[in-house]
Amino acid sequence: MAEKYHQSESASFRPSDFMRARRPYLFSDTQQVAGEPLLGRSLLEYHLETLTSRSQEKDFEHFCRKLAEKELCPNLLPQTGPTGGGDSKVDSETYPVSDAVSLRWYEGVGREAASERWAFAISAKQQWRPKVRSDVQGIVGKQRGYTLIYFISSRYIKDKDRAIKTGFISLVFY
């Protein structure tokens, strides 16, 4: 009788349940996500519109890079040159990693980001259209083999303007 009880007890024991009970913050499915954001949309829009008047361009660039690491690819190198016009023409770029490393990523798109070179241009300028054209021309002019260029802006870009055609490349904004 005691042997039968011991077998059923061990059959129902799962190490994941034990760990989930001890450290629920390590399991994404046990955390409850609040329904309402802490920051209202109008306040966020105002904050993004006034970044340049508060000289927070570097903070915005850091925020965008961290967001891109979570949503797109975790293998990003930050810009190390001077602010506003470094000689690499990118604010961040991917670096190649092995398949063994990229298969363990829980964020981003994985294999494409691990094997391809992507460039990221980040801007808080109000006049975003000339800025994106000059950034893309500079990045393409460097001929460093980028297969994808992301342009991230603090400004609102209309849906119809998100896909624009320049003289040499088709740009799509997300």
N, C-alpha and C positions, 0 to 999 in steps of 0.2 A: 504494500500500500504506500509506504513512504517513497519507494522507488518510482512509482507511477506519478506521485505528486511532484517529485523532483524533475521528471521529464517534461511535464506540462509547464512548469515554471520556467525552465530554460528555453522552451520552445517559444514562449511569449516574450521573452526578454530580447530587446533590440538595443544595441549600443547607441544608435542614433536617437532613440527615445530618451535614453539616459543623458546623453549630451544636451539634447534639446531642453530637458528639465533643468539641467545645471546652468547652461549658458544660452538662453533663448536669443540673445542679441546676435549670436553667430549664425543664426538661421534666418534667411530673408523671408521665408513664408510664415514665420511666427510673429513678425513685427507688424503692427497695425499702422497703416498709412492714414494720416489725418485727411479728411475730406476737403477742408478749406486751407488754402495756402496762408502762410504767415504774413506774406507781403502782398498787398493788393496790386492789381494790374496797373492802375493809374499811377501809383507811387513808383512802381518799377519802371514804367515808361518815362516818368519824369526824371528818375535817377539816371537812366541810360541817355536821355537827351542832354543832360547837364554834366556829363562826365568831363568834357574838355574844359569847361569853365572852372571846375574844381581840380584840374590837373591830375586826374585819376586814370590816365591812359594805360599806365603800366599795370594798375590794379585790374582794369578791364581785360587787358591782354592775358594776365595770369588766370583770371576767371574763365575766359574763353578757352585757354589751353587745358585747364582742368576739366571743363565741360566736354571738350573734344576727346580727352583721354577716356572719359566715361562712356560717351555715346559713339565715338567713331573708332579710335585706336589708342591703346595705352602706351604705345612706343613713340612718344613725341619728344623731340629735343627742343628746348627753348632757345630763343635768340640770345646770343652772348655778346653781340656787338653793340654799337651805340644805338640809342633810342632814336627812332624815326629816321630810317635810311641807312641801315647797316648794309655792308657790302654783299651779304648773301641774298638780299631782297625778300627773304621770307621771315615771318615772325616765329614760325615753328615748322618742323619737318619731321617726317618719320625716319627711322633708321631700321635697317634690316635685322630681323631676328629669325631664329631657326623655327622649323615647324613644331618641334617639341615644346618650345616656349609658347608659340601662338595658340596651340591647341588647348593650353591651360588658361587662356584668357576668358574671363566671365563677362567682360565688357567689350564693346566694339564689334568690328566685322571680321576679325581674325585673319585668315590667310592672305587676303588682298593687302591688308595693311602691313603684314609681316614681310611680304616679298616685293612690294612696289614702293616707289618713292613718292610720297605725297607732300605737297607744300601747303602751308596755311598762312594766309594774309589776314591780319586783324586790324580793324580801323574803327575809330570813334568819330571820324570826320563827318560833318554835316553833309558835305557834297560827296556822296559815296560813289556816284557813277564815274567821275574822272579818276577817283582814287583806285577803283577796281581795275580800270583800264591800265593805269600806269603800273600798278602792282603786278598785274598779269604780264604786261609787256616786259617788265624787269625780270620776272621769274623765268619766262620763256627765253628771254635774251641771254640768260646765264647758261642755258643749255646743260643743265645738271641732270636731265633724264627724269623729270617729274612726270608721272602719268596722270596725276589728278591735282587740281588746285582748289582749295576751299577758301572762300572769302567770307569772313565773319564781320558783321557790322553792328554797331550799337543803334543804328538808325532803322526805322521802319521801312521796309522795302515792299512795295505793292506786289501782289501776285503776278500781274501782267509784266512787271519789270524784273522778276526773278530769273527769267530766261532771256538774255539779251545776246545779240550776235555782234561780235566785234569783227574787225577786218581779218583776223587770222584764227580765231578760236570761238567756239560756242561756249557760253558760260551759263551755268545753271546754279541758282542759289537755293539753299534750303534753310 
